[in-house]
Amino acid sequence: MSKTLAMTAIVACAIALGGCESSGGSAILGGLGGAAAGAGGYEYHLNNQKTRVEEDLKQGKIDRREYEIRMDQIARDSLIQ
C-alpha cells in the first residue's frame, strides 16, 4: 500500500505544479486531491477490517470458512489488489 501512496503523492505533485497556472487547473487539482484522500481513507478502513477479521479468527469468534468469506469480500472491495 505504501508504494501506491508514494505514486499518488508523486502524481499529485506533478499535477500541482501544472495546475497552478490557471483557475481550471486549481479546480482539477482540488478534485484530484479530494479523490486521493477519499481513496486513501477507504483503503485504511479496509485494512482495519482485515485486522479485525484476523483477530476474530485468532480468538475463535469465527471459523476458517467465515474468515475466507470476509477476506474475499474485503479483497473485492479494495481499489488496490
Residue pairs with C-beta under 8 A, 6 or more apart in sequence:
1 43
1 47
1 80
4 80
5 40
8 36
8 39
8 40
12 29
12 32
12 33
12 36
15 28
15 29
15 32
16 29
18 25
19 25
19 26
19 28
19 29
20 26
20 29
39 79
42 79
43 78
43 79
43 80
46 74
46 77
46 78
49 70
49 74
50 71
50 74
53 62
53 67
53 70
53 71
53 74
54 67
56 62
56 67
57 64
57 67
62 70
75 81
